[in-house]
Amino acid sequence: MSAKKIVGLALVFGLGGFVAGCAGPGAGITGDSLGASGGLSSKVISRGRSVEIGRFLHWDKNCWAATIPNVKIVKKPKLGSLSISRGNHVIQVTECKGIPIKGSKLTYRGYRKGVDEFSYRVTSGPRAGVHTVRLTVK
């Protein structure tokens, strides 16, 4: 990690969730901030539609983007597809709220009806976490 003190790390779920974690000055960043809670997120979605699974942002005390979190698929979905994209996103928490920074976004698209499940890993600096998602495609 750089010499800058990292004060913000957020995982924003598009599945009806919110920011899973954010660290303040001097605070540690837990695995939960990276979706490592071990819980299983679930939602019903329409076939043929895309749904945002999460946005992953990392910033320092000056509200500058730190390393862009790396998102990697651990287990692929069987009934749909996942796409990972990088781009500008807006910080939704802390004193940096409203500031655009570069981050990663994970999107799922369901093609066939049924229950689909996949896992992904988010890594930012020395921290990493795996999150599993279960979706019902109707």
PyMOL commands that set and color helices and strands:
alter all, ss='L'
color gray80, all
select helices_A, chain A and resi 31-34
alter helices_A, ss='H'
color red, helices_A
select strands_A, chain A and resi 6-13+40-45+50-60+70-75+80-90+100-110+114-124+127-137
alter strands_A, ss='S'
color yellow, strands_A
deselect
rebuild
show_as cartoon
